[in-house]
């Protein structure tokens, strides 16, 4: 989809899907096929594992990495059809893609997923922590313990577990890229638990970067603004979906394809002097905004 054809916020209509939302069922499909992307072999001979890669940002990153020459393992939790479509799209671009159904909330499952990737591709160079859970709740006191635990277990414990699992396989020049969120800086009134985990991811990124610096392993974080993914109609109230992305300078939501190049930068030698960085890709949504 060309830039001039990407929908403005006032063109985004209210849409609601059951959780976990399937990208294949969205009325307005996200732009995540990398049709505008021009690869340059930046990840040739690399192996990457990406969590939450069945759809949305994770799918776009997987395709971009495949186009750049990486072998890709995608980890997902529930939506088999979406995951298989990601695999098909990666292979259609000439890449190799391994599909791993798992749950990053559980440490052993993270280690098992990494071992499957290494067994299939013979090594590992890049981790993209991208899996996420959110559930909107207008009243703070109504956040249920089950949802609170799932949010933290998926969004921050899963990042810890995956990093621990990949570390024995990483060497100097390899990279970990985490997915944060602008709401981890600004807050959001109906996503208090989610925003708390995203703020934690930003701090996790900086601290792990300091810890692994002597080993030459870089750790960075992409901070998306409002991006049109299945999580939006799948977890947000209809009134929040309506005009989604109106608050940013560009007056529209981002598309997954527009986030993927930032992950390529941080995973490749182009980002060789970047570590501990929190990279905003927000359409002009500043952390100081109200």
N, C-alpha and C positions, 0 to 999 in steps of 0.2 A: 504494500500500500504506500503510495507516495505521500510526502508530507502534507501536500495541499488537500489530500483526500482523508486524512486522519480526522475523526469526528471531534468537533469542539464540544465543550461541556454542555452547551444548551441543546446539543443533538443527542445526548445520552438520556434515554428514557428509563423510567423506573422498571426494574426487572428483578424478579426474585426466583431463586432456584433452591431446591433442597440441598442441605449439606451432607456429604461432600459434593460440591458442585462440579459438574463435568464441563470441560471446555467445549466439548462437542455439542452440548445442549444450550449454549449461550446464543441468544437471538442476535446480538451484535458480537461477532467473533473478534477476539484479540488479534492484533497483528504480531504473529510470533513465528512466521515461517522463514524469516531472514531473507526475504526476496530482494531487499535493497542492500544487503550486506556484501562487501567486496573483500574477500579473504586475501591474506598475504603469506600464508604458511607460518604464522607466528607460533603455533603449537605443534609443529611437525615432530612426530615421534614421541609426543607426550601422552600420558594416560591421566584421565581426570575422572573423579567420582563426584556426582552432583546429587544432592538430596532434594526432594520436592520437585523432581524434574519431569513429572508426567504432563504438566501444563504450565501456562503462564510464563513467568520470568524464567523458571527452571528449564522449561522446554526451549525457550529462545537461546539460553546460554548453552544448552547441550548441542543445539544445531550449529551455533556459532563456533563452538569448540571443534566440532566435527569438520566444519568447513575449513578451519585453521590447521587441520591435520592431526588432531588429537583422537585417540581412542577413548570412548566415553562410556562410563557406567552410570545409569540413572537409577536412583533409589526413590521409590514411591510407596504409598501406604494402602490406597484403596481402589483408585480408578484404573482398572486394567486396560480398558479401551483407550483412554487418553495416553497411558504409558506406551502402549503398542504403537499408537500414532506418532509419538515422539521418536520411537525407534525407527519407524518407517521414514520419517522426515530426515533423520540423521543419515540413514543409509541412502536415501535418495540424493543426498549431497555428496555421496562417496565415502561416508564415514563408517566406522564400526561402532556398534552400540549394544551394550549388555543391559538387559532389564532385570532389576532386582527388587522384588516386593519385600518390604521390611517395615519396621517401626522404630524410628530413631529414639523413642522414649526409653528403649531398653538397651543397656550397654552392650550386652552380648550380641544382640542383633546388629548393632553397629559394627562390631568387630567381625561378625560373620559376613556382613555385606562387603567390607573391605577385603577380606580374604578371598571372596568370590571374584572380586575385581582383579586382584593380583594374580590369582590362579588363571584367569581368562586371558589377561593381557601381559603378564610377566613383570609387572611393576606398577608404580603409582607416583605421580608427580604433583597432582593438583587436587585439592578438596574444595568444593563449593558447598558451604552450609547454607541451604536455602529453604528447607522444610519449615512450615509454619502452621500454627493453628490460631484462630481468633474467633471470638464470639461476642457480638455487640450486646451490651446490657446498659440500658439507660439509667438504672438506679444502682449505685455502687453496692448497696446492701443486698441486692438480689444476685450478685455474682455467686454462683454455686461452687462449692469446694471442688467438685469433680471437674468443672470447666477450668477453674483456677489452676488445679494441678496439671491438667492436660496442656494448658497453655505454657506453663513453665517447663514441664517435662519435654515438650516438643521443641520449644523455641530457644531454650538456653541449655538445658541438660543434654539434649540431643546434639547441640553444637560441641559441648565439652566431650561427649562420648565419641563422636566422629573424629574430632581432632586427636584424641588419645589413640584411636584405632589406626589412623593413617600415619602417625608420627614415626613409628619404626621403619616405614617405607620411604620417607621423605629424606632428601639430601640437599646440600647447598644448591640454591637456585630454584628450589621448588616453592610452592605457594599454597596458602590457605586463603580463601575469599569468603567472607561472611556476608549475609544479607541482613542489613539493619532496616531502619525506616525513619523517615522524617518525623513521624509521630513519636519516636523515641527521643527526639529533641524537643518537640513542641507540646507533647501530650495530646490526648483526645478524650473528650468527656465520656464517650460510651465504649472506649476500648482501654480501660485502665490497666487491666492485667496484661494485655497485649503490649501496650506502650511500655510498661515496666520491663518486659522481657527484651524489647528492642533497645532500650537504654542500656540494659545489661550486656547485650551483644556488642554495643559500641565500646563499653569498658573492657569487655573480654578481649576484643580485638586489640586494643592498645596494650593491655597487659601481656597477652600471649606473644605479641610482636616483640616486646622487650625481652621476654623469656627465651624466645627462639632466635633472637638476632645473632648471637654468636655462632649459631649453626648455619647461618645464611639462609634460613627459611623465612620467607616474608609472609606477613599476616595483615590483610587489609579488609575493608568493609565497604560495600556499596550501599548507599542510603537512598532508596527510591522515594519519590513523592507519590502522588496518586497514580496508580498504574492499573489499567483495565485488565483484570485477571478473573478467573472463576471465583476467587475468594470474595470479590465485591458483591455480586448478586447472590452468592451463596451464604454470606454471613452478615451483610449489612441491611438495615431497614430500607424499604423501598424509597423513602424520602431522602436517604443519604445517597442512594444510587442515582436518583434524578439529578441531572446536571453535575455528575461526578467530575471532579477536577476543576471546577469553576474558580477555585480560590488561588490558583497559581498564576504567575505572570503570563504564561502562554495561553491561558484560558481553555485548557483541554487536559484530559488525562494523558499520561504517557502510555505507550504501547510496549509490550515486552521486548520487541525487536530493538527499541531504542535504549534499553538497559544493557543488552548483551555486550556491546562494545566495551563498556566499562569493566566488565568481568574479564574480557580478553586482555585488556590493558594490564589489569592487576595480576593475571595468571601468567603473563608472558614476560619476556626479557625487556619489553618496552617499559615495564614498571619496575625495573631492577633496583632503583633507589627509592622505592615506595614501600614503606612498611609502617604499620600502626596508623595508616591513613583512613579517614572516614570520608568517603567520596560521595558528595551529594549529586544525585541525578533526579532533580525534582521539578523541572519545568518552571523554576523561579519561586518555589515555596521555601522561604527563609526560616531558619530556626527561631528568629526573633518575631515572626509573624504572630499575630493574635489568633 
